[in-house]
Structure formats: structure tokens, C-alpha cells
Amino acid sequence: MKKYKATYWRENPQLPKGGYETTRTIEARTPEAAKKKAEQLTVSYGSLRLIDIEEA
């Protein structure tokens, strides 16, 4: 399995910029599988939006 780094925007209206960027490490066999796993996190955390995903 390869490791991928997913970058998200986490919305928080109480912060001056309205949120912040955060990253997560995802293990998957293909870039498509990594993107699918990364997008599943946005469903679990409604305030997350996927910005980018790259191989770590």
C-alpha cells in the first residue's frame, strides 16, 4: 500500500479566516482509491472540504 497526503479546508466561522487547512495521511493502493477514502472523510466531518491529494 502507498501513502497519500490529503489536504482539507476545515470551516470554522469563529476564526478570522473562516477556517484552516489540515492534512491527513491515507493508505491506499491507487490514487483513485485514496481520493475515494479522502472524500469519505468529508462526509463524516461535514465541515471538511477536500482541496488536494498527493503521494506522500
WOUR-V492737 format. One record per helix or strand of 2 or more residues. SS is the DSSP state (H for helix, E for strand). FROM is the first residue (numbers start at 1). TO is the last residue. If there is no record, write none. Layout:
ss:SS from:FROM to:TO
ss:SS from:FROM to:TO
//
This chain:
ss:E from:2 to:11
ss:E from:19 to:28
ss:H from:31 to:44
ss:E from:48 to:55
//
